[in-house]
Amino acid sequence: MLNWGWNRHDPHAAPAEAGGTQVLEPKPPETIEAPRKAKLALALGGGAARGWAHIGVLRALDEAGIEVGMIAGTSIGALVGGCYLAGKLDELESFARSLTMRRIAGLLDLTIGGGGLLGGMRLTKRMQEHLEGMSIEDLDRPFVSVATELHTGHEVWISSGSLITGLRASYALPGIFEPVKCNNRTLVDGALVNPVPTSVCRAYEQPLVVAVNLNYEIFGRSAVVKHSASVQPVDDGRRKPDDVRVGLTGTMVQAFNIIQERISRARLAGDPPDLALHPRLADIGLSEFHRAGEAIDRGYHETMAQISALKRMQEVFAR
């Protein structure tokens, strides 16, 4: 007599032979799918020499296996982000760490009568060694560099065309670098209008936006001070020993720093990222490009401290 006690609903079970016991075939091992993870959309902010910290941020993300889905960059954020997506981050980091005061001076090409103190062609030649002929469309992920149209004040998103031109336009600091002529537009540094471009990532419908704000630790710039105007002595051209004067370049850079920090506060308040990384960079001056090693290390450590939060957010946003 047949044993009818076998499980008819189990496709791996077999009926026992007459007069015998039930024989079950072993089930194949169950495969456990890894949880889906959302890719990060990075908004890399401007900050001149502090921007080398972006290299450390990207190194930490790669080390932790966190995939970047797109990058929007402003100023030096565009430079680092563009080189990263082009597969040239190693070369950029090597260049940054090699900078000394003397080497920086050798890269500066002073211009007279131009739109900026520096022509920027020596830096462009260095970029051409690694990025010549590369277009933004050649990158394997979306990339947008943010610039400002000088005559209209429009925010310009460069998402196609020459990669080198897009990077140059985004970091063309007014008064320092000459503006970039591009398709009948005169473009300068994007930090004038969008210092930390989270809004660009939102416009690209990215679910998880992470911003890297390089100016977070610069506190006290929003205070209002009541002040009394003193009578100024006549300047006879002679300097006193305790006189501290700020040069032309220093004045422009500091003024730009104030503008950038004020605009960052306003725009991030209106369109905040899902997570913001704030490397500790307040003691690194905007023109101290020779301190790249410090900035890179601080960007790395800040990101590693947030890795668990980033991974948790990846899983949440993938649901």
SULLINWO-V960097 format. One record per helix or strand. SS is the DSSP state (@ for helix, = for strand). FROM is the first residue (numbers start at 1). TO is the last residue. Records with the same first field share a line. If there is no record, write none. Layout:
SS = FROM-TO + FROM-TO
This chain:
= = 13-14 + 23-24 + 40-44 + 68-74 + 110-110 + 116-118 + 135-135 + 142-149 + 155-158 + 162-162 + 175-177 + 180-182 + 185-189 + 209-212 + 275-277
@ = 48-63 + 76-85 + 89-97 + 101-107 + 121-131 + 136-138 + 163-170 + 190-192 + 198-203 + 248-270 + 289-305 + 307-317
